Amino acid sequence: MKLSRREFGTLLGGAAAAWTLPVSAQQSAMPIVGWLNPRPLSASRPRFAAFLKGLGEAGFVEGESVMLELRPGGTGEPMQERADNLVRQGVSVIMAGSPPAALAAKRATQTIPIVFTSGADPVRIGLVSSFNRPGGNATGFHIQYSQVVGKRLSLLHEMVPQAARIAVLVNPAHPSDAEATEQNATEAARALGLDLKVFNAGTIGEIDAAFAALVAWRAGAVLVGPDPFFGARRAQITTLAARHVLPTSVFSRGFVKAGGLMSYGSDIQDMYRRAGLYVGRILKGGKPADLPVLQPTKFELIINLKVAKALGIAIPQSILLRADDVIE
């Protein structure tokens, strides 16, 4: 999918330049970076802007010293076809914004460098050989969604200590994330003395069914496991949570803005900025095999005070003082 200057300029409020202008001799010599992402462009504005910022910090400005080929989600084109198209386009680097995108890129090419952001363990799913020595043509950033599940549960317990039963929503279609979430949540619940039960959902209908089941189980709160499908269905999930007066711990700032009670995790925009820096290093001659997979350096706690008030929850002042952002 290519966008005109007007289309993407409108999308990012003028943050990006054109991809589809006539290619001059000077432009044809520019390196091309492929953007492969499961999220539609309308849902990727902050992340894309952060990525462009990182590229700029590395010395690469779109339209002046680098060009971009965008293959976002929401187009109906399968991920693998989008990855294959980028390879046929002859891109210099692929920026893959999820584990499925990174795996599709790896299947499409063994030579073009790939920089990824992955919530799943990149070693466990076969993207790299190790964190310190990735090997092959891929490197990037492990966002550690599942690894902070215990912290999320602890914060949720501080906010709603009366909720003794916690439901955990996972997507069995992504077993690596689901299993890690269940394991970390179970260990944390045991330490906190909470009763925890896992509910599976991988379709729109299964989300409805899972909420019906967890309400019947008399859950006092819901921890939503990190999963792209749940991110795409955040309006459905937050609507169901509000209907049943259930506090939710979610996994991203956008999810909190959509109506989740709180989130704790990596600063995703910072990760995308750092990914832009990594792409810049590769464009200057760096090799993915020599660039270690990095982990978060910044974490953020986001609280939706409006949702808390609607649920009748008084957030402790000690937590509000720790929050990086409070949505009112």
Residue pairs with C-beta under 8 A, 6 or more apart in sequence:
1 70
1 71
1 72
1 75
1 77
2 19
2 20
2 69
2 70
3 11
3 18
3 19
3 20
3 41
3 70
4 18
4 19
4 20
5 17
5 18
5 19
5 20
5 21
8 16
8 18
8 19
8 41
8 70
9 16
9 17
9 18
11 41
11 42
11 45
12 45
12 48
12 49
13 45
15 48
15 49
15 52
16 48
16 52
16 62
16 68
17 62
17 63
18 63
19 67
19 68
19 69
19 70
21 27
21 63
27 63
27 67
30 65
30 66
30 67
31 60
31 66
31 67
31 92
31 93
31 283
32 66
32 67
32 68
32 69
32 89
32 90
32 91
32 92
33 55
33 66
33 67
33 68
33 69
33 91
33 92
33 93
33 94
33 95
33 279
33 283
34 68
34 69
34 71
34 86
34 89
34 91
34 93
34 94
34 95
35 48
35 51
35 68
35 69
35 70
35 71
35 72
35 95
35 97
36 71
36 79
36 82
36 83
36 86
36 94
36 95
36 96
36 97
36 101
36 104
36 105
37 44
37 71
37 72
37 73
37 95
37 96
37 97
37 98
37 101
38 73
38 79
38 97
38 98
38 100
38 101
38 228
39 47
39 72
39 73
39 74
39 97
39 98
39 228
39 231
39 232
40 72
40 73
40 74
40 75
41 48
41 70
41 72
41 74
42 74
43 74
43 254
44 72
44 97
46 269
47 97
47 268
47 269
47 272
48 272
49 269
50 269
50 270
50 272
50 273
50 276
51 95
51 272
51 273
51 275
51 276
51 279
52 62
52 276
53 273
53 276
54 272
54 273
54 274
54 275
54 276
54 277
54 278
54 279
54 280
55 61
55 62
55 66
55 276
55 277
55 279
55 280
56 276
57 273
57 276
57 277
57 280
58 276
58 277
58 279
58 280
58 281
58 283
58 284
59 65
59 280
59 284
60 66
60 279
60 280
60 283
62 68
66 283
69 86
69 89
69 91
71 77
71 82
71 83
71 85
71 86
73 79
75 82
79 100
79 101
79 104
80 104
80 107
80 108
82 104
83 94
83 101
83 104
83 105
83 107
83 108
84 108
86 94
86 105
86 108
87 108
87 109
87 112
91 112
92 112
92 113
92 282
92 283
93 112
93 113
93 114
93 115
93 279
93 282
93 283
94 105
94 109
94 112
94 113
94 114
94 115
95 115
95 116
95 275
95 276
95 279
96 102
96 104
96 105
96 114
96 115
96 116
96 117
96 140
97 116
97 117
97 272
98 116
98 117
98 118
98 119
98 228
99 116
99 118
99 119
99 120
99 122
99 125
99 127
99 174
99 176
100 228
101 116
102 114
102 116
102 118
102 122
102 127
102 138
102 140
103 125
103 126
103 127
105 112
105 114
105 116
105 138
106 114
106 126
106 127
106 136
106 137
106 138
109 137
110 136
110 137
111 137
112 137
113 137
113 138
113 282
113 287
113 288
114 137
114 138
114 139
114 140
114 288
115 138
115 139
115 140
115 275
115 278
115 279
115 282
115 288
116 122
116 127
116 138
116 139
116 140
116 141
116 275
117 140
117 141
117 143
117 268
117 271
117 272
117 275
118 125
118 127
118 140
118 141
118 142
118 143
119 142
119 143
119 144
119 145
119 146
119 177
119 226
120 146
120 174
120 176
120 177
120 180
121 142
121 176
121 180
122 128
122 131
122 134
122 138
122 140
122 142
122 293
123 129
123 130
123 131
124 176
125 176
127 134
127 138
127 140
128 134
128 135
128 136
128 138
128 139
128 293
129 135
129 136
131 142
131 292
131 293
131 295
132 292
132 293
133 289
133 292
134 288
134 289
134 291
134 292
134 293
135 289
136 288
136 289
137 288
137 289
138 288
139 278
139 288
139 289
139 291
139 292
139 293
140 275
140 278
140 293
140 294
141 271
141 274
141 275
141 278
141 293
141 294
141 295
141 296
142 293
142 294
142 295
143 265
143 266
143 268
143 271
143 296
144 265
144 266
144 295
144 296
145 177
145 226
145 251
145 265
145 266
146 177
146 180
146 181
146 184
146 225
146 226
147 180
147 184
148 264
148 265
148 266
148 299
149 180
149 181
149 184
149 185
149 188
149 223
149 225
149 226
150 184
150 185
150 187
150 188
151 188
151 264
152 223
152 249
152 251
152 262
152 263
152 264
152 265
153 166
153 185
153 188
153 189
153 192
153 194
153 223
153 249
154 188
154 192
155 249
155 262
155 264
155 301
155 319
156 163
156 166
156 221
156 223
156 247
156 249
156 261
156 262
157 163
157 166
157 192
157 194
158 316
158 318
158 319
159 247
159 261
159 262
159 308
159 313
159 315
159 316
159 319
160 220
160 221
160 247
160 313
162 220
163 219
163 220
163 221
163 247
164 194
164 195
164 220
165 194
165 195
165 196
165 197
165 217
165 218
165 219
165 220
165 221
166 185
166 189
166 194
166 195
166 196
166 197
166 219
166 220
166 221
166 222
166 223
167 196
167 197
167 198
167 199
167 214
167 217
167 219
167 221
167 222
167 223
168 181
168 182
168 185
168 196
168 197
168 198
168 199
168 222
168 223
168 225
169 199
169 201
169 207
169 210
169 214
169 222
169 223
169 224
169 225
169 230
169 237
170 177
170 178
170 181
170 182
170 198
170 199
170 200
170 201
170 225
170 227
171 177
171 178
171 200
171 201
171 202
171 225
171 227
171 229
171 230
172 178
172 200
172 202
173 202
173 229
174 227
174 228
174 229
177 225
177 226
177 227
178 200
178 225
178 227
181 225
181 226
182 198
182 225
185 196
185 198
185 223
186 196
189 195
189 196
197 214
197 217
197 219
199 210
199 213
199 214
200 206
200 210
201 207
201 209
201 210
201 230
202 229
204 233
204 236
207 230
207 233
207 236
207 237
207 240
208 236
208 240
211 240
211 241
211 244
214 222
214 246
215 244
215 246
219 246
220 246
220 247
221 246
221 247
221 248
221 249
222 241
222 246
222 247
222 248
222 249
223 248
223 249
224 230
224 237
224 248
224 249
224 250
224 251
224 255
224 260
225 251
226 251
226 265
230 237
230 251
231 251
231 252
231 254
231 255
234 250
234 254
234 255
234 258
234 259
234 260
235 258
235 259
237 248
237 250
237 260
238 248
238 255
238 258
238 259
238 260
239 259
240 246
241 247
241 248
241 259
241 260
242 259
242 307
242 310
245 311
245 312
246 311
247 261
247 262
247 308
247 311
247 313
248 260
248 261
248 262
249 260
249 261
249 262
249 263
249 264
250 256
250 260
250 261
250 262
250 263
251 263
251 265
252 263
252 265
252 268
253 263
253 268
253 300
253 302
253 325
255 263
256 262
256 263
256 302
256 303
256 304
256 327
257 304
257 327
259 304
259 307
260 304
260 307
261 303
261 304
261 307
261 308
261 311
261 313
262 301
262 302
262 303
262 304
263 300
263 301
263 302
264 299
264 300
264 301
264 302
265 299
265 300
266 296
266 298
266 299
266 300
267 296
267 298
267 299
267 300
270 296
270 297
270 298
271 296
274 294
278 286
278 291
281 291
282 288
282 291
300 324
300 325
301 319
301 322
301 323
301 324
301 325
302 323
302 324
302 325
302 326
302 327
303 315
303 319
303 320
303 323
303 325
303 326
303 327
304 327
305 315
305 326
305 327
305 328
306 327
306 328
308 314
308 315
320 326
